[in-house]
Amino acid sequence: MKIEEEIRQKPFKDVYTKAMVNLLYTHSYLVSRQSRLFKPYGLSPEQYNVLRILRGKHPDPTTVSSIQDRMLNKMSNASRLVEKLKQKGMVERKECAEDRRQVDITITDKGLETLSRLENEVKLFNKDSIQLSEEEAIQLNGLLDKLRG
C-alpha cells in the first residue's frame, strides 16, 4: 500500500518530503512489529539490540558507553536497558579490575539461550517484513547506506 493511502494523505508536494515521511512511517511500523515478536520473551527491541551487542563481544566484557556507541537507537538509555536485562538474569555487571570507575557488562547463559531461541524467528520475521527479493534487498541496503552518506 502506498504511503499516501496508509496515512490518508493527499499527494506530497515533493518526492523528498514523501521519502522522509515514508522512512519515518516504515520505521515505526517495523519497530511495532518487532515489539510484538519480542514481547513473549519479555524483551523490547532495544533490549534485544543490547543482547546482540553483548553476544558479539562474548566472552569478553564491554562497557555501557561502548554499548551506547553501538546501539541502533542512539536515543536509548543503555544504562537503564542493561539494568533491566540484569534484573531478568540476562546480563551481569562487574566492577572493572583495571578501572574501578568502569563497570564491565557480559551476557549470561540465559541471555545467550534467549538469543538462540529467537534466532530463527527473527530470521523469518526479517524476511517476511522486508518482502523484497534478495536483489531488491541488496539495492535497498545500498540506497540506505548512500542516504546516510
C-alpha positions, 0 to 999 in steps of 0.5 A: 500500500502506498504511503499516501493511502496508509496515512490518508494523505493527499499527494506530497508536494515533493518526492523528498518530503514523501521519502522522509515521511515514508522512512519515518512511517516504515520505521515505526511500523517495523519497530511495532512489529518487532515489539510484538515478536519480542514481547513473549520473551519479555524483551523490547527491541532495544533490549534485544539490540543490547543482547546482540551487542553483548553476544558479539563481544562474548566472552569478553566484557564491554562497557555501557558507553561502548554499548551506547556507541553501538546501539541502533537507537542512539536515543536509548538509555543503555544504562537503564536497558542493561539494568533491566536485562540484569534484573531478568538474569540476562546480563551481569555487571562487574566492577572493572579490575583495571578501572574501578570507575568502569563497570564491565557488562557480559551476557549470561547463559540465559541471555545467550539461550534467549538469543538462540531461541529467537534466532530463527524467528527473527530470521523469518520475521526479517524476511517476511517484513522486508518482502523484497527479493534478495536483489531488491534487498541488496539495492535497498541496503545500498540506497540506505547506506548512500542516504546516510552518506 
